Amino acid sequence: NGFLDRLTLTAGDGPEAEDAKRRQAVTLMTLHASKGLEFPRVFLVGLEENLLPHRRSAVEDTIEEERRLAYVGITRAQKCLRMSWCGERARGGQMIKRHPSRFLLEVQGKQAGEDWIPAGPDDPTGNKAKKKRKSAKRARRARG
C-alpha cells in the first residue's frame, strides 16, 4: 500500500503506548485542531491568497477571523516555524498562478532578526536569500 493508504487522521488521543510513537511522528491537523497545542517544529503550508485567507472571507467580512486562525498556527511553534506557499496550483486541469497570503506578507514585514529567510518560486529553499544575508553581514563586519 502507498503512503496515503497508511495515513490516518487522529484526534490526538489514544492508548499511552502510542505516545512514544507519536512524539517521533509527523502530526497533520487543521489550524482549528491545533488550538492549545505546541510542537517543536511547525510547517504551515498553503499560505496563499484565496486559501488563507479563504476567498469567501473578503466577501463575508470574516477576514479578522482568518487572521486569528493564521495567528493560532504561527504560535504553535516552539523552536522552528516554516511557512510556505506555491507559485502555481492545479485547478480544473490548468495551472493557476498563486500569490502569497497577505498574512505571510504581514509577518514578513514585522519579522526582525536573522531567522527570517524569504523563499519563493525562484528560490524555494531560501538558499539565495541566506547567501545574500551572509554576504551583507560580512560586509558590515568588514566596515567595522
N, C-alpha and C positions, 0 to 999 in steps of 0.2 A: 504494500500500500504506500501511497505517496504521503508527503508531509501533511498536506491539508486533510487527508483521511484520518490521520492520527491526532490532529489538532482538536482540542476540546476547550470549550469556554466554561469556566467555573465561577462560582460566586465568591471564591476565596476561602471557603470553609470546607472542612473535611477532616478525616482522621489525622491525629497528631503525627502518625508515622509518615505521612506525606509531607510534613512541614520541611524536613531537611531537603527533600527533592525540590520543593517549591522555591526554597532560598537559592537554589542553583539553576533556576529556570527563568525563562522569559515569560512575563505575565502580560497578556493582551487584554486591554479593557477600554471602555469608553471613558470620556472625561467625567461623566456623571458618576460612574462607578469608582473613580479614583479619589473622590472626596474623602478627606480624613486619613488617607494613606500616604506613606512616603516610601521612596525607593532610592537606593544609591545612584542608579542611573535611570534617566527618563528620556525616551525618544518620542517627540511629538511630530507626527508626520501629517502631511496634507494641510499645512498652514497656507492655504490659498484662498484668495477672494472667491466667494460663492460656495466655499466648503466650510471655512471657519473665518469669518462669519458666513453663515449659510445665506444663500441668495434671497431667501424669504425674509430674513431678519431686517433688511433695509425696507422692505415693503410693509412688514408688520410692526415696525418700530420696536424690535426686540434686540437691537444691536448691543445695548448695555448688558443684557443677559448673556449674550455670546461672548462679550469681553470678559465678564466674570468667569465664564466657563474656561476660556483660554488661560486666565489667571490661575484657576484651580490646577490645570495641567502643568503650568510652568512651575508652580510652587510645590509640586510633588517631589522634585529632585533634591536629594541630599548632597550629592557630590558633583554630578555631571548632568548637564541638560543639553540635548541635541534637538534642534528644531529644523524641519525641512519642508520644502515644497517642490513641486516638479514644474518644469518649464512647459511641458505638454502633457495632456491626458487624453486617452482614447474615450470618445463618446459617440455612439451611433456609427461606429466604423470609421470615424475620422479622428485625426489628431487635432485637438483644440489647444491653442496657446493659453497658458495659465499665467497668473500674476501672484506674487507673494501677498499673503494676508496683510491687511492694514495693521493687525495686531503684531505680526512679526516685525513690521517696519517701525511700529511704536516702541517695541522692546529694543530694537537696534538703536533707535535714536536716544534712548535713555541709558543704554549699557555703557558703563565706564570700566576701564581696566583692560588688562591684557587677554582676558579669556574669550572675548568676542571674536569669532572667526567667521566673517561673512563668506558664504559659499553659495553658488548658484549654478545654473545650467552650464556656464562656461568654466566653472571651477567647482565641481561638485564636492570635492574633498576639502576645499578651503586651503589647499597647499599653496596656491599662488598668493593668497592673502597672507598666509603665515610667513612666506619668504619675504614679501614686501614689508611686513611689520618688523621682522628681524633685521632687515636691511636698514630701515628707518631708525631702529633702536641703536644699531651700531653707529650710524651717522651721528646721532645725538650724543653718544658717548665720546666719539672722536672729537666733536666740537667742544666738549667739556661741559 
